[in-house]
Amino acid sequence: MAKKVKRVRRPGVTRVSAKHQVTLPAVAMRAAGIKVGDELLVRVESDGRLVLVREASRLDAWSGALPGLGTADDVEMLRDEWER
């Protein structure tokens, strides 16, 4: 009977699954300031090199465009009022 060989994981190294999914190391996520739920833009830079860029919230992009609304928090506060 053949022995199973356990693969040793190297820090910062991940593998592409059969479904083309990749698990990003938590250390890298924290260092980049990426949080659960953030949307990431995937850009191909060269052969074998992908770059992930956090997409800015569309709400944040438009904040301040309307008089009286300065931040995303102001918009969220108005939404809460409307729901009441």
Number of C-alpha atoms within 10 A of each C-alpha: 3 4 5 6 6 6 6 6 8 7 8 10 9 12 10 9 9 7 6 7 9 11 10 12 12 12 11 11 12 10 8 11 10 15 11 6 6 13 14 13 11 12 11 10 9 8 6 6 8 11 11 11 14 14 11 12 12 9 13 14 11 13 18 15 11 8 7 10 14 14 15 17 13 14 17 12 10 12 11 10 9 8 6 5
